[in-house]
Amino acid sequence: MSECKHGLRHGCSYCHAPARVAARAPAPKRASRGTRLSEQMNDRMTALKRRLRELRGQ
C-alpha cells in the first residue's frame, strides 16, 4: 500500500477507515425475546386454525 497523505506507510484511519467501513455489511439484528415468543404463538395459532378447518371439513 502506498503512503497516505499524512505520511504513514500503511495508511491511517483518517484516509482508509471510511473505505473499509463502507464495504462492511451491517450486522443483522437479533429478534428480541418478545418478538420471538410472539412469532411462536402466531405459528401455533395458525397450525391450530388449520387443524380445526381440517376437522370441520371432514
PyMOL Python script that loads the backbone (N, CA, C, O; Angstrom):
from pymol import cmd

cmd.read_pdbstr("""\
ATOM      1  N   MET A   1       0.851  -1.173   0.000  1.00  0.00           N
ATOM      2  CA  MET A   1       0.000   0.000   0.000  1.00  0.00           C
ATOM      3  C   MET A   1       0.894   1.233   0.000  1.00  0.00           C
ATOM      4  O   MET A   1       1.924   1.253   0.674  1.00  0.00           O
ATOM      5  N   SER A   2       0.522   2.227  -0.726  1.00  0.00           N
ATOM      6  CA  SER A   2       1.315   3.453  -0.766  1.00  0.00           C
ATOM      7  C   SER A   2       1.035   4.305   0.471  1.00  0.00           C
ATOM      8  O   SER A   2       0.082   4.077   1.215  1.00  0.00           O
ATOM      9  N   GLU A   3       1.900   5.289   0.654  1.00  0.00           N
ATOM     10  CA  GLU A   3       1.733   6.165   1.801  1.00  0.00           C
ATOM     11  C   GLU A   3       0.444   6.970   1.684  1.00  0.00           C
ATOM     12  O   GLU A   3       0.007   7.308   0.584  1.00  0.00           O
ATOM     13  N   CYS A   4      -0.154   7.270   2.825  1.00  0.00           N
ATOM     14  CA  CYS A   4      -1.333   8.127   2.810  1.00  0.00           C
ATOM     15  C   CYS A   4      -0.888   9.582   2.804  1.00  0.00           C
ATOM     16  O   CYS A   4       0.304   9.870   2.907  1.00  0.00           O
ATOM     17  N   LYS A   5      -1.821  10.476   2.686  1.00  0.00           N
ATOM     18  CA  LYS A   5      -1.468  11.891   2.610  1.00  0.00           C
ATOM     19  C   LYS A   5      -0.911  12.432   3.920  1.00  0.00           C
ATOM     20  O   LYS A   5      -0.373  13.539   3.961  1.00  0.00           O
ATOM     21  N   HIS A   6      -1.040  11.642   5.005  1.00  0.00           N
ATOM     22  CA  HIS A   6      -0.486  12.056   6.287  1.00  0.00           C
ATOM     23  C   HIS A   6       0.921  11.530   6.496  1.00  0.00           C
ATOM     24  O   HIS A   6       1.524  11.797   7.535  1.00  0.00           O
ATOM     25  N   GLY A   7       1.466  10.784   5.529  1.00  0.00           N
ATOM     26  CA  GLY A   7       2.843  10.321   5.588  1.00  0.00           C
ATOM     27  C   GLY A   7       3.035   8.969   6.251  1.00  0.00           C
ATOM     28  O   GLY A   7       4.176   8.572   6.484  1.00  0.00           O
ATOM     29  N   LEU A   8       1.987   8.259   6.561  1.00  0.00           N
ATOM     30  CA  LEU A   8       2.129   6.943   7.172  1.00  0.00           C
ATOM     31  C   LEU A   8       2.254   5.878   6.087  1.00  0.00           C
ATOM     32  O   LEU A   8       1.554   5.930   5.076  1.00  0.00           O
ATOM     33  N   ARG A   9       3.138   4.922   6.298  1.00  0.00           N
ATOM     34  CA  ARG A   9       3.434   3.913   5.284  1.00  0.00           C
ATOM     35  C   ARG A   9       2.214   3.037   4.979  1.00  0.00           C
ATOM     36  O   ARG A   9       1.924   2.782   3.810  1.00  0.00           O
ATOM     37  N   HIS A  10       1.507   2.580   5.988  1.00  0.00           N
ATOM     38  CA  HIS A  10       0.380   1.665   5.792  1.00  0.00           C
ATOM     39  C   HIS A  10      -0.966   2.365   5.782  1.00  0.00           C
ATOM     40  O   HIS A  10      -2.001   1.698   5.768  1.00  0.00           O
ATOM     41  N   GLY A  11      -0.980   3.663   5.788  1.00  0.00           N
ATOM     42  CA  GLY A  11      -2.233   4.405   5.781  1.00  0.00           C
ATOM     43  C   GLY A  11      -2.737   4.628   7.197  1.00  0.00           C
ATOM     44  O   GLY A  11      -2.402   3.886   8.120  1.00  0.00           O
ATOM     45  N   CYS A  12      -3.524   5.636   7.342  1.00  0.00           N
ATOM     46  CA  CYS A  12      -4.057   5.962   8.668  1.00  0.00           C
ATOM     47  C   CYS A  12      -5.577   5.806   8.670  1.00  0.00           C
ATOM     48  O   CYS A  12      -6.203   5.633   7.623  1.00  0.00           O
ATOM     49  N   SER A  13      -6.145   5.871   9.849  1.00  0.00           N
ATOM     50  CA  SER A  13      -7.583   5.678   9.974  1.00  0.00           C
ATOM     51  C   SER A  13      -8.364   6.800   9.296  1.00  0.00           C
ATOM     52  O   SER A  13      -9.498   6.586   8.870  1.00  0.00           O
ATOM     53  N   TYR A  14      -7.780   7.984   9.190  1.00  0.00           N
ATOM     54  CA  TYR A  14      -8.480   9.085   8.546  1.00  0.00           C
ATOM     55  C   TYR A  14      -8.610   8.855   7.038  1.00  0.00           C
ATOM     56  O   TYR A  14      -9.624   9.212   6.438  1.00  0.00           O
ATOM     57  N   CYS A  15      -7.591   8.262   6.431  1.00  0.00           N
ATOM     58  CA  CYS A  15      -7.612   8.064   4.979  1.00  0.00           C
ATOM     59  C   CYS A  15      -8.287   6.758   4.584  1.00  0.00           C
ATOM     60  O   CYS A  15      -8.958   6.702   3.553  1.00  0.00           O
ATOM     61  N   HIS A  16      -8.123   5.708   5.381  1.00  0.00           N
ATOM     62  CA  HIS A  16      -8.510   4.378   4.923  1.00  0.00           C
ATOM     63  C   HIS A  16      -9.678   3.755   5.673  1.00  0.00           C
ATOM     64  O   HIS A  16     -10.227   2.766   5.186  1.00  0.00           O
ATOM     65  N   ALA A  17     -10.084   4.259   6.804  1.00  0.00           N
ATOM     66  CA  ALA A  17     -11.187   3.657   7.552  1.00  0.00           C
ATOM     67  C   ALA A  17     -12.526   3.791   6.834  1.00  0.00           C
ATOM     68  O   ALA A  17     -13.276   2.815   6.821  1.00  0.00           O
ATOM     69  N   PRO A  18     -12.881   4.931   6.236  1.00  0.00           N
ATOM     70  CA  PRO A  18     -14.185   5.017   5.594  1.00  0.00           C
ATOM     71  C   PRO A  18     -14.392   3.992   4.481  1.00  0.00           C
ATOM     72  O   PRO A  18     -15.509   3.512   4.291  1.00  0.00           O
ATOM     73  N   ALA A  19     -13.357   3.657   3.759  1.00  0.00           N
ATOM     74  CA  ALA A  19     -13.495   2.672   2.685  1.00  0.00           C
ATOM     75  C   ALA A  19     -13.789   1.294   3.262  1.00  0.00           C
ATOM     76  O   ALA A  19     -14.605   0.552   2.715  1.00  0.00           O
ATOM     77  N   ARG A  20     -13.136   0.952   4.356  1.00  0.00           N
ATOM     78  CA  ARG A  20     -13.378  -0.348   4.962  1.00  0.00           C
ATOM     79  C   ARG A  20     -14.746  -0.411   5.616  1.00  0.00           C
ATOM     80  O   ARG A  20     -15.418  -1.439   5.528  1.00  0.00           O
ATOM     81  N   VAL A  21     -15.168   0.641   6.257  1.00  0.00           N
ATOM     82  CA  VAL A  21     -16.466   0.668   6.934  1.00  0.00           C
ATOM     83  C   VAL A  21     -17.589   0.582   5.905  1.00  0.00           C
ATOM     84  O   VAL A  21     -18.585  -0.104   6.136  1.00  0.00           O
ATOM     85  N   ALA A  22     -17.442   1.263   4.784  1.00  0.00           N
ATOM     86  CA  ALA A  22     -18.483   1.252   3.758  1.00  0.00           C
ATOM     87  C   ALA A  22     -18.605  -0.126   3.116  1.00  0.00           C
ATOM     88  O   ALA A  22     -19.696  -0.511   2.697  1.00  0.00           O
ATOM     89  N   ALA A  23     -17.507  -0.875   3.031  1.00  0.00           N
ATOM     90  CA  ALA A  23     -17.534  -2.181   2.394  1.00  0.00           C
ATOM     91  C   ALA A  23     -18.167  -3.241   3.293  1.00  0.00           C
ATOM     92  O   ALA A  23     -18.652  -4.265   2.811  1.00  0.00           O
ATOM     93  N   ARG A  24     -18.158  -2.989   4.587  1.00  0.00           N
ATOM     94  CA  ARG A  24     -18.705  -3.953   5.530  1.00  0.00           C
ATOM     95  C   ARG A  24     -20.222  -3.876   5.574  1.00  0.00           C
ATOM     96  O   ARG A  24     -20.790  -2.784   5.601  1.00  0.00           O
ATOM     97  N   ALA A  25     -20.878  -5.027   5.581  1.00  0.00           N
ATOM     98  CA  ALA A  25     -22.339  -5.060   5.683  1.00  0.00           C
ATOM     99  C   ALA A  25     -22.740  -4.893   7.149  1.00  0.00           C
ATOM    100  O   ALA A  25     -22.019  -5.353   8.034  1.00  0.00           O
ATOM    101  N   PRO A  26     -23.864  -4.250   7.420  1.00  0.00           N
ATOM    102  CA  PRO A  26     -24.297  -4.106   8.814  1.00  0.00           C
ATOM    103  C   PRO A  26     -24.682  -5.465   9.392  1.00  0.00           C
ATOM    104  O   PRO A  26     -25.176  -6.340   8.681  1.00  0.00           O
ATOM    105  N   ALA A  27     -24.450  -5.621  10.671  1.00  0.00           N
ATOM    106  CA  ALA A  27     -24.761  -6.877  11.349  1.00  0.00           C
ATOM    107  C   ALA A  27     -26.279  -7.052  11.403  1.00  0.00           C
ATOM    108  O   ALA A  27     -27.004  -6.093  11.668  1.00  0.00           O
ATOM    109  N   PRO A  28     -26.760  -8.268  11.155  1.00  0.00           N
ATOM    110  CA  PRO A  28     -28.213  -8.492  11.234  1.00  0.00           C
ATOM    111  C   PRO A  28     -28.691  -8.353  12.672  1.00  0.00           C
ATOM    112  O   PRO A  28     -28.005  -8.754  13.611  1.00  0.00           O
ATOM    113  N   LYS A  29     -29.868  -7.784  12.827  1.00  0.00           N
ATOM    114  CA  LYS A  29     -30.420  -7.587  14.163  1.00  0.00           C
ATOM    115  C   LYS A  29     -31.032  -8.892  14.658  1.00  0.00           C
ATOM    116  O   LYS A  29     -31.682  -9.619  13.907  1.00  0.00           O
ATOM    117  N   ARG A  30     -30.810  -9.167  15.922  1.00  0.00           N
ATOM    118  CA  ARG A  30     -31.429 -10.336  16.535  1.00  0.00           C
ATOM    119  C   ARG A  30     -32.839  -9.972  16.972  1.00  0.00           C
ATOM    120  O   ARG A  30     -33.100  -8.851  17.408  1.00  0.00           O
ATOM    121  N   ALA A  31     -33.719 -10.911  16.850  1.00  0.00           N
ATOM    122  CA  ALA A  31     -35.082 -10.686  17.321  1.00  0.00           C
ATOM    123  C   ALA A  31     -35.075 -10.692  18.847  1.00  0.00           C
ATOM    124  O   ALA A  31     -34.389 -11.502  19.470  1.00  0.00           O
ATOM    125  N   SER A  32     -35.827  -9.801  19.429  1.00  0.00           N
ATOM    126  CA  SER A  32     -35.901  -9.763  20.885  1.00  0.00           C
ATOM    127  C   SER A  32     -36.684 -10.972  21.384  1.00  0.00           C
ATOM    128  O   SER A  32     -37.337 -11.671  20.610  1.00  0.00           O
ATOM    129  N   ARG A  33     -36.608 -11.198  22.666  1.00  0.00           N
ATOM    130  CA  ARG A  33     -37.300 -12.344  23.264  1.00  0.00           C
ATOM    131  C   ARG A  33     -38.805 -12.249  23.021  1.00  0.00           C
ATOM    132  O   ARG A  33     -39.443 -13.246  22.682  1.00  0.00           O
ATOM    133  N   GLY A  34     -39.371 -11.060  23.194  1.00  0.00           N
ATOM    134  CA  GLY A  34     -40.800 -10.881  22.986  1.00  0.00           C
ATOM    135  C   GLY A  34     -41.205 -11.136  21.551  1.00  0.00           C
ATOM    136  O   GLY A  34     -42.248 -11.736  21.292  1.00  0.00           O
ATOM    137  N   THR A  35     -40.387 -10.684  20.622  1.00  0.00           N
ATOM    138  CA  THR A  35     -40.693 -10.895  19.209  1.00  0.00           C
ATOM    139  C   THR A  35     -40.666 -12.381  18.879  1.00  0.00           C
ATOM    140  O   THR A  35     -41.537 -12.888  18.172  1.00  0.00           O
ATOM    141  N   ARG A  36     -39.666 -13.064  19.394  1.00  0.00           N
ATOM    142  CA  ARG A  36     -39.545 -14.497  19.115  1.00  0.00           C
ATOM    143  C   ARG A  36     -40.733 -15.260  19.689  1.00  0.00           C
ATOM    144  O   ARG A  36     -41.278 -16.148  19.033  1.00  0.00           O
ATOM    145  N   LEU A  37     -41.134 -14.920  20.905  1.00  0.00           N
ATOM    146  CA  LEU A  37     -42.271 -15.605  21.527  1.00  0.00           C
ATOM    147  C   LEU A  37     -43.568 -15.315  20.792  1.00  0.00           C
ATOM    148  O   LEU A  37     -44.407 -16.204  20.644  1.00  0.00           O
ATOM    149  N   SER A  38     -43.744 -14.084  20.328  1.00  0.00           N
ATOM    150  CA  SER A  38     -44.975 -13.772  19.602  1.00  0.00           C
ATOM    151  C   SER A  38     -45.006 -14.498  18.257  1.00  0.00           C
ATOM    152  O   SER A  38     -46.071 -14.913  17.799  1.00  0.00           O
ATOM    153  N   GLU A  39     -43.845 -14.651  17.626  1.00  0.00           N
ATOM    154  CA  GLU A  39     -43.805 -15.414  16.370  1.00  0.00           C
ATOM    155  C   GLU A  39     -44.158 -16.877  16.615  1.00  0.00           C
ATOM    156  O   GLU A  39     -44.875 -17.482  15.818  1.00  0.00           O
ATOM    157  N   GLN A  40     -43.667 -17.446  17.703  1.00  0.00           N
ATOM    158  CA  GLN A  40     -44.013 -18.831  18.035  1.00  0.00           C
ATOM    159  C   GLN A  40     -45.502 -18.971  18.294  1.00  0.00           C
ATOM    160  O   GLN A  40     -46.117 -19.941  17.850  1.00  0.00           O
ATOM    161  N   MET A  41     -46.093 -18.016  19.009  1.00  0.00           N
ATOM    162  CA  MET A  41     -47.525 -18.069  19.296  1.00  0.00           C
ATOM    163  C   MET A  41     -48.330 -17.955  18.010  1.00  0.00           C
ATOM    164  O   MET A  41     -49.318 -18.667  17.829  1.00  0.00           O
ATOM    165  N   ASN A  42     -47.914 -17.065  17.115  1.00  0.00           N
ATOM    166  CA  ASN A  42     -48.609 -16.937  15.833  1.00  0.00           C
ATOM    167  C   ASN A  42     -48.545 -18.233  15.038  1.00  0.00           C
ATOM    168  O   ASN A  42     -49.540 -18.639  14.438  1.00  0.00           O
ATOM    169  N   ASP A  43     -47.381 -18.889  15.027  1.00  0.00           N
ATOM    170  CA  ASP A  43     -47.246 -20.163  14.317  1.00  0.00           C
ATOM    171  C   ASP A  43     -48.154 -21.227  14.924  1.00  0.00           C
ATOM    172  O   ASP A  43     -48.784 -21.996  14.199  1.00  0.00           O
ATOM    173  N   ARG A  44     -48.221 -21.271  16.248  1.00  0.00           N
ATOM    174  CA  ARG A  44     -49.078 -22.266  16.911  1.00  0.00           C
ATOM    175  C   ARG A  44     -50.551 -22.006  16.623  1.00  0.00           C
ATOM    176  O   ARG A  44     -51.309 -22.945  16.374  1.00  0.00           O
ATOM    177  N   MET A  45     -50.961 -20.749  16.653  1.00  0.00           N
ATOM    178  CA  MET A  45     -52.363 -20.426  16.379  1.00  0.00           C
ATOM    179  C   MET A  45     -52.723 -20.736  14.930  1.00  0.00           C
ATOM    180  O   MET A  45     -53.819 -21.221  14.649  1.00  0.00           O
ATOM    181  N   THR A  46     -51.804 -20.459  14.017  1.00  0.00           N
ATOM    182  CA  THR A  46     -52.053 -20.769  12.612  1.00  0.00           C
ATOM    183  C   THR A  46     -52.215 -22.273  12.412  1.00  0.00           C
ATOM    184  O   THR A  46     -53.111 -22.713  11.692  1.00  0.00           O
ATOM    185  N   ALA A  47     -51.349 -23.062  13.049  1.00  0.00           N
ATOM    186  CA  ALA A  47     -51.447 -24.519  12.948  1.00  0.00           C
ATOM    187  C   ALA A  47     -52.752 -25.017  13.559  1.00  0.00           C
ATOM    188  O   ALA A  47     -53.389 -25.919  13.014  1.00  0.00           O
ATOM    189  N   LEU A  48     -53.152 -24.439  14.681  1.00  0.00           N
ATOM    190  CA  LEU A  48     -54.395 -24.838  15.334  1.00  0.00           C
ATOM    191  C   LEU A  48     -55.601 -24.539  14.446  1.00  0.00           C
ATOM    192  O   LEU A  48     -56.487 -25.380  14.302  1.00  0.00           O
ATOM    193  N   LYS A  49     -55.639 -23.345  13.851  1.00  0.00           N
ATOM    194  CA  LYS A  49     -56.751 -22.981  12.975  1.00  0.00           C
ATOM    195  C   LYS A  49     -56.809 -23.883  11.749  1.00  0.00           C
ATOM    196  O   LYS A  49     -57.890 -24.267  11.302  1.00  0.00           O
ATOM    197  N   ARG A  50     -55.634 -24.219  11.206  1.00  0.00           N
ATOM    198  CA  ARG A  50     -55.590 -25.114  10.046  1.00  0.00           C
ATOM    199  C   ARG A  50     -56.137 -26.488  10.416  1.00  0.00           C
ATOM    200  O   ARG A  50     -56.903 -27.084   9.658  1.00  0.00           O
ATOM    201  N   ARG A  51     -55.738 -26.990  11.592  1.00  0.00           N
ATOM    202  CA  ARG A  51     -56.216 -28.305  12.057  1.00  0.00           C
ATOM    203  C   ARG A  51     -57.724 -28.285  12.301  1.00  0.00           C
ATOM    204  O   ARG A  51     -58.411 -29.250  11.967  1.00  0.00           O
ATOM    205  N   LEU A  52     -58.247 -27.214  12.872  1.00  0.00           N
ATOM    206  CA  LEU A  52     -59.696 -27.102  13.097  1.00  0.00           C
ATOM    207  C   LEU A  52     -60.454 -27.091  11.778  1.00  0.00           C
ATOM    208  O   LEU A  52     -61.509 -27.716  11.665  1.00  0.00           O
ATOM    209  N   ARG A  53     -59.929 -26.387  10.780  1.00  0.00           N
ATOM    210  CA  ARG A  53     -60.591 -26.366   9.467  1.00  0.00           C
ATOM    211  C   ARG A  53     -60.614 -27.765   8.860  1.00  0.00           C
ATOM    212  O   ARG A  53     -61.605 -28.167   8.250  1.00  0.00           O
ATOM    213  N   GLU A  54     -59.501 -28.514   9.033  1.00  0.00           N
ATOM    214  CA  GLU A  54     -59.464 -29.894   8.510  1.00  0.00           C
ATOM    215  C   GLU A  54     -60.503 -30.764   9.196  1.00  0.00           C
ATOM    216  O   GLU A  54     -61.197 -31.537   8.536  1.00  0.00           O
ATOM    217  N   LEU A  55     -60.620 -30.647  10.519  1.00  0.00           N
ATOM    218  CA  LEU A  55     -61.569 -31.468  11.257  1.00  0.00           C
ATOM    219  C   LEU A  55     -63.013 -31.117  10.917  1.00  0.00           C
ATOM    220  O   LEU A  55     -63.857 -32.004  10.786  1.00  0.00           O
ATOM    221  N   ARG A  56     -63.293 -29.841  10.775  1.00  0.00           N
ATOM    222  CA  ARG A  56     -64.652 -29.433  10.447  1.00  0.00           C
ATOM    223  C   ARG A  56     -65.040 -29.796   9.014  1.00  0.00           C
ATOM    224  O   ARG A  56     -66.211 -30.039   8.723  1.00  0.00           O
ATOM    225  N   GLY A  57     -64.077 -29.831   8.150  1.00  0.00           N
ATOM    226  CA  GLY A  57     -64.346 -30.149   6.746  1.00  0.00           C
ATOM    227  C   GLY A  57     -64.637 -31.611   6.510  1.00  0.00           C
ATOM    228  O   GLY A  57     -65.262 -31.949   5.505  1.00  0.00           O
ATOM    229  N   GLN A  58     -64.209 -32.493   7.398  1.00  0.00           N
ATOM    230  CA  GLN A  58     -64.397 -33.931   7.193  1.00  0.00           C
ATOM    231  C   GLN A  58     -65.749 -34.406   7.612  1.00  0.00           C
ATOM    232  O   GLN A  58     -66.049 -35.594   7.497  1.00  0.00           O
TER     233      GLN A  58
END
""", "prot")
cmd.dss("prot")
cmd.show_as("cartoon", "prot")
cmd.util.cbc("prot")
cmd.orient("prot")
